[in-house]
Structure formats: structure tokens, C-alpha cells
């Protein structure tokens, strides 16, 4: 896949516990390194888009873990708090044996935009 001239690659990275978060020109991606599975993709906020700010290059994403399960995101005119929730569940295998698995999801608990 080719990349357009405006794409810049990874802008920020934050790692806590088993979750790594990184931001690129499309948004923030979260990966559970223990399972190797992508947890979520959060779109780049509209307040950090080149259509609104011609100098979008200076609007870098900032990622900070507040706690083991709370990721703070600052980007352009937006602040977000994303909560990582791990839910234990029993999964049935084809051999009629139940295995304990952990499902991970992301919830936005706060999103603020500024003028």
C-alpha cells in the first residue's frame, strides 16, 4: 500500500502493562501485547485535522497512562480519557472443555473539544 505525502508515521507511543497505544495520522491504535490482538482504533479527532488547521504538523498527539486502565489523549483541540476494560469469560472449545479467556475493550469515558 502506498502512503500519501501527508502521512507522517507514528507520532506518539505509550505502553503500560500489557497494552501498547500508538498514534499515527489516522488515529490511535491499541494492542494487547500478551495476546497479540488489536484492541481498538480511535479515529483522529476532528480538531486535529488538516482541513481545520493548515499547520496540522504542529498538532502532535500526546498519550499518557493515568492508571493501568486509563489512557489520556491530547490531540489538537481535543482531550479524551479512554478506559481499558478486561472482562473474563469462559470460552467453549470444540473438545467440550471450557477455557478462561479475557476480552479487552475500550470505552471513552470523557471527550472534550475546545474552540
TADA-V127484 format. One record per helix or strand of 2 or more residues. SS is the DSSP state (alpha for helix, beta for strand). FROM is the first residue (numbers start at 0). LEN is the number of residues. If there is no record, write none. Layout:
SS FROM LEN
SS FROM LEN
This chain:
beta 11 5
beta 18 6
beta 26 6
beta 36 7
alpha 45 3
alpha 55 3
beta 61 6
beta 69 6
beta 77 15
beta 97 16
